[in-house]
Amino acid sequence: MVPLVIVGLLILFIWFIYNDLVTVKMRVKEAWSQIDVQLNRRSDLIPNLVKTIKSYAKHEKEVFENVTKARSALVSATTPAAKAAAEGQFEKVLKTLFAVAENYPELKASDNYIQLQKELSDTEDKVAFARQFYNQAVMDYNTKLQLFPQTVVANMMSLKPAEFFKAGEKDRQKIEVIFDK
């Protein structure tokens, strides 16, 4: 009878650990989806922003092409590392786009441009918060995978550590924008 109780308690213990690991893994997935939602929201704002700026800055073709390429790369990226790299490139291109807008006072006074800039700024804040939430969820998950006895159950489940969402080295470099007139 005692061996049956011990086996039962062991199974119950493993079951609790399993459920805990599944919960933290799902939290990572949910946090990732929040990043994806905010990046897609930002990406959806860009065509309107480009259209507004194009109406004032017709000769800035290369900038608009770079924005389109960066947006496509961001939308097609699927892993945290690829999304982070694409986001870094996208942010650089956006800074260039806003630098172009600075050369057009009529554009900066446009209600549509002001509204788009505000929405983009709000979205950037949401992206930053989503990244922070995701990275915290990844840290919690990865920590649980390393703790004993969770590590035993995690190995039985073939769970692997999740990737942090981080900027690459070149994404942290200072951006210099030079306009030839």
ABEGO torsion letter per residue (X at the ends): XAAAAAAAAAAAAAAAAAAAAAAAAAAAAAAAAAAAAAAAAAAAAAAAAAAAAAAABAAAAAAAAAAAAAAAAAAABABAAAAAAAAAAAAAAAAAAAAAAAABAAAAABAAAAAAAAAAAAAAAAAAAAAAAAAAAAAAAAAAAABOAAAAAAAAAGBBBBBBBBBBAAAABBBBBBBBX
